């Protein structure tokens, strides 16, 4: 198959001692927008016809069938008539074993009788603005890894490694993928007990993605990828805490900068613990800080191995979970979400194995990461403990926000197989609102001083 050809090209470069530092050649970059999509996926469908060719994705509301749709409304489902092709259960999973992740197999076995996967027709909806495609082709021949693979140099605006040669490049593609210029959202995070009861923590999030701004230049970024503010708004016992993050591009030069405003102390302090395997905000210990957005921050504690591409059933086009009429109580069930609302499709994904480096430590000794070839969004991850036992299973249920356009998660899940609990992040409070991609912000809105004034207003 055609995708195997590109996997072999990428794998062959692993034999080169300079592979971790080399940008692609002009000849390789010429494939972008030709037989490869502009972001490096394979434009053609698969030989079996079960994965269609990429035709540009849902690049506008009109193409999605909703020409009048605009942010911050909730994106309607472009495929309301789609029906499941088949259902995967514990009883028939061996028939589909080569298309399942280890995490999915574990979920099917452990929650036999309630957990299943409805597989729908594959819709390659992922799309980005044309300028992101242009920038990706431009920087593909200049982008390279920083010392220790702990950052990216020679890149801005586009995907730095559309034809990845080593595993850590896929990681940086996910971190630097296009997610919009600015965005704000009101979301809830539910820590769900075995019984199905849960506590909801509510946040107000804001993003200013400096790396992806129009005509962004590396020298103008001041080494910052994005600026992020998260304010906890409920419950009352934790309301008022505000987190500010400046995420750095070359973390070999400068680590992530983070500050927290504590309403009890009414002061701002540096927060170096907002990283790696420290507990995620309001997560009841069910995710680490670096699990937010599936995987974020510095890759420095792991060795990344590029396994290659596989065709797998992954969460995709989760418009039923996103839709305004779907409330948390309809989604949340004991042990796992309501699988009638989950949609899985067959997609080609890059598989990367991340293993802790000698001398480093992390709660997750090993992570298997699955990157969507059309967007570089991590759509699933299997997380192993220090006994090499599968511990947690992540799912990133994404949609194409076609008014931007950008493919991004609408609900992130972290299933703890040992405690039989899970965390669900992304519940949106208002039926008429989702991400607001039209907020007007500047860098002056993301300083520690502003954090103090927001906390005391």
N, C-alpha and C positions, 0 to 999 in steps of 0.2 A: 504494500500500500504506500501511497505517496507520503503519508506522515512518517512512515518508518525511515524514508530516505533522510528527512531532516533530523530525526532522532539519531540516526547513525552519524550524520555530519557533526552534530553536537557532541556525541560520545567520542568520536575520533579525536576531537581537539583535547580531550582530557589527557591524552598521551603527551601533550606538549607541556613542558615545564613552565611556559609563559602563558598558558591558557587563562589563568586567573586574572591576568593583566591586559590581555589583548582585546582590542575592539574588533568588530567584524570588518571584513574587507569591503571595498566598494562593490565588488562583484557579488558578494553575499547580500549586501544592502539592496542591490537592484531587484532582489526577489520580493521586497516589501511593496505591496500594492499590485504585484503581478500575480505569481502563483501563490504567494503568501498574502494574508491580509495586511493592512497597514501596520498592525501591531505584532505581526509575526506568526499568527495562527495560519493554518492551512485553509486556503480559500475553497478548495474542492471538498465535496462530500466524501464519505467513505465508500469502499467498493460494494458493500452490502446495501447501500442506499438508505441505511438507518440514520445516518447523519447527513443532512443536506449541505449543499454548498452555501457559503456565506455570501449574502447579497447586499451587504452594507448595514445589516441590522436595522433596528428601529431608530432611525437617525432623526426623527422629528415626530411631533404629535400627529401630523397629517399621515405619515407613513404607518403609524399605529392605529389609524382609523378615528382619531379624536382631534381634529384640527384646531378646536377651540380650547383644548386643555392647556392649563398654565399652572406653574408653581404659585402657591404652596398647596394646591389641592392634591388629593390622592390619585395616583395614576390608575385609571380603569384598566381592566384586563383586556388586552388585545385579542385574546383567544378564548372567549367565553364558551364557545361550542366544542372545545377540545374535550375528548373523553379519554380515560386511561386505556392504554393498549393492553396492559396486563398488570397484575398485582403480584409482587414478590412477598412471600411469607416464609416462615421457618420451615414449612413443609416442602416448598419447591425451590428453596434458595440454592441448592446444589446445581440446579439447571442454569443458574445465572452467576455462579461463583466467580467466573473470570471477569465479570463486569461489576463486581462489588468490592468496596474497600473492606479492610479488616474490621474497621469500626462498625460498618453496616452489618457485617456478618455477626459480630458480637451482639449488637442490638437485637437482631432477629432471633438469635438463640436465647438471649437472656430474657427478652420480653415476648416470648412465644405466645401467640394468641391475641396480643393487642398491638404489637408493633408490626407494621407492614410498609411496603413502598409501592405507591401507585406510579407506574411509569407511563409518561405521556409522549406524544410525538415531539421530536427534537426541534426546537425553534432557536436559531442562532440570532438572538435579538441584540447582542452586545454591540454598542456603537460609541464613538467618541467624536468630538468636533474635528473638522478637517485640519485645523491648525495643529492638533495633537498628532495626527498622522504625518503631517509635513515635518514637524519637529522630530518625531521618532526616526524618520528616514535620515534627517540631517545629523542627528547626534549618534546614530548607530555606529558610525565610523570613528567617533571621537570618545565615546563614553568608555570609562575603564574603572576598575575597582581601586579604592583607596588602600593604603597600607593595612595589612591584616584583613582585607576584604570588608573593613568596617566603615564603608562609605562609598560614595560614587563621585568621580571626578569627570570633567569634560562633558557635563550633561545639564540640561534644564528643559523644562516644559514637556518633553516627550518621554516615552518608554526607553530606558537606557540600553537594555539588552534584548531586543525583540527576537534575536536568534541566540538563545542562551547557550553558553559553552560549559558552564559549571553551575552547580546547584545554587550557590549564593546569589548568582545573577538573577535567578527566578525570584528569590526572596526580595531583592531590591526592585524588581519590576512590580511586585505587589505593593511595596511600600510607596513607590513613586507613580503608581497608576493614576490616571485622571479620575478625580472624584468630584469635580466642579471647582470653580474659583473660590466662591464663598458659599456657606450653607449654615442653616440653623434648624434645630429640631427640638421638640418636646417629646421625650421618650420615657418609657418605663422599663425597669429591669426586675424580673420576678425570680426569686429563689424558691424553687418548688420542692416541697417535702414529698415523701413516698405516698402520702395520702392524697396528694393533689392540692393541699392547701398551700398558700404562698403569701409572701410579703412583697409588696411592690415598692421599689425605690424609684423616684421620678427625678429626671435630670433635664436641664436646659443645656444643650450643646451648641457651640459655635465653632466653625472651621474657617480659616483663611489659608488657602493653599498657595503659598508663595511660589513654590516650584512650578506649578502648572499655569500660572498667570500668562496672559498673552504676551508674547515676546520676552518671556523671562530669560535672563542671562545669569549664568553661574556666578559671575563676579558681583552681581547686584543682590544676590540672595542673602549675603552675610551669613552663609552656611546654615540657613534655616529652610527646611522643607515646608513646614506648616506651623501655624499658630492655632492653638486649640484651647477653648475655655469650656469647662463643665461645671455647672452650678447644680448642687443637690437641692431640690425644691420640696421633697416630701420623702418620708414622713417627718413630722415636726421635730423629732429627737435628733435628726441629722441634717435638717434643712439649714441652708445658709453657707455650707462649706463650698468653697469655690477652688477649682483646680485650674492652673494655667500651665500650658506646656509649649515650649519652643522646641520642635523636633529638628535635630541637626542632620545635615546631609553627609558631612564627613565626620563620623563619630570617632575616627582615629585622631582627629584634631581637637574635637570638643564633644563631650557627652551631652545627652539631652538635658535641657534646662527646664526645671519644673518648680512651681511655687504653689502653696496651698494657703488660702485664707481660712482661718479657724474662727467661727462666729463667737465661740465661748471666750477665746482670748482676744478677739478683735485685732488680730495681727496677721501679717503675711510672713511666712517662713519658707525657706528653700525646702524642697521635697525630693531628695535624691533617691528615696525608696520607691518612687513611682516608676518602676522599671522591673524588668526581668520577672522573677517568680514571687515578688511580693504580692499580697492579695489585691485583687482588683477592687475598685471603689464600690462599696455597697453590695458586694457579691456573695456575702456569707461564706467566703472561702471556696467558692465553686469555680472561680477562674483566677488566673494570675494577671498581673498588670499587662504583660505582653500578649495576652490573648484577646484584648480589645481589638476590634477590626480583624479578628482571626489570628493575626500575628503582627506585632509592631515592635519598633525600637531597634536596638542594636543586635546584630547576629553574632556578636563576638564570643558567646559561650558555646557555639555549635560549629561542628564541621558539617558542611552541606554536600550531599552527593546527588548528582543529577541521575535519576534512574532512567528517565526517558518518558515517552508519551504512552498513554493507555486510553482505551475507550471504556469509560465507566459511567454508571448511573449516578448522577449527582443532583443535588437540589438546584433548581433553575426556574426562572419565570414564576416566582412565588407571589403572583398577584392575588390569589385567594387569601394568603396570609396578610397581605398589605391592604386589602380593600377596606373601605371605611366601615362597612357593616360587620366586619369580623372583630369582635370584642375579645379581650383577654380571656374571659371565662369560656369562650368558645374554642380557644386555642389550647389552653392549659388543661392537661389531664394528668392523672397519677403516672409517674415514671417517665413519661415522654409527652410530647405535644399531640394534639388531635391529628393523626396521620391522614385523615380524610381531606385535610386542608393543605397537605404538603404535596408538592409536585416534583417528580424526579424525571430527568431526561438523560439520554445517552449523549455524552460529549467527550471530546478528546481533552485530556488534561495532562499537564506536565506533573510527574511524580518526583518529589524530592525527599530524601531521607536526611534529617538533621539529627546528629548524634553529639552529645556533649564532648567537648574537647578534653584531652587529658589535663588534669589539674583544675578544671572548671566544674561548677556544680549548678544544678537546676532541679526543681521539683520533677521536671520531665526529662528523663535521661535521653529519650529519643522521641522525635516527632516525625510522622509521615505526613507530608503536605501535598495537597492536590490543587493545582493552579489551572483555572479555566484558560484555554488557549486563546480565546477571543477577547478577554478583558484583563487577564492577569490577576483577577480576584481569586483569593483562596476560597474554594467552595466547600472543602472538607479537610479535616485533620484528625489523625489518630495519635494520641498522646500516651506514652509509656512511662511507668514509674521506674525506680532504681533497681527493681527486681526483674526488669524487662517484661512486666505484665501490663497489658493494655488497661489503662486507668480511665481516661476520659476520651470522649468522642465529640468532636466539634462539627457542626453543620452551619454553613453560611447560606441562608436562603435569600437569594438575590433577585432583583428585577432590573430591567432597564428603565431608568427614569428618562423617558424618551424626550422630555421637554428640554433636557440639557444638551446632549444626551450623555448619560453615564450609567454603567452597570455597577451596582453597589448592593450590599446586603440590606434587606428590610427587617430580617430577624436573625440574630445569631444565637446559636444553642451550644451549650457545653453540658454534655451528659456525663455524670460521674457513675461509672459502672459498679464501683465498689460500695458507695454509699446509697446507690439507687435514688439519687436526687439529680436535679438538673437546674441550670440557669438559662433563662430566656431574656435576651436584651433586644429591645427595639419596638416595644408596644407604644403606639402613638395615641395620645390622649384625646385629641379632637377628631371627630369624624370627617371634618372638612379640611383637615390640614395634614401635611406630611413635611418633608424637608422644604424649607424656604430657601431657594437658590438665588433669590434676588436681594439678599441683605447687602447693605452698603457698609463696608468696614475698611479701616486702614490699619497700618502697623501700630499706630498710636493707641488703638483699642486693645492691644494685647501686651501691656506692660504691667509689672508688679504694682505700680502706683494706681493704675486703673482697677486692678484687683482689689486693692484696699478701698477705693471709693465705691465700687459695686457692692462690697460687703457691708458697708456702713450706711448706705443710702436709706 
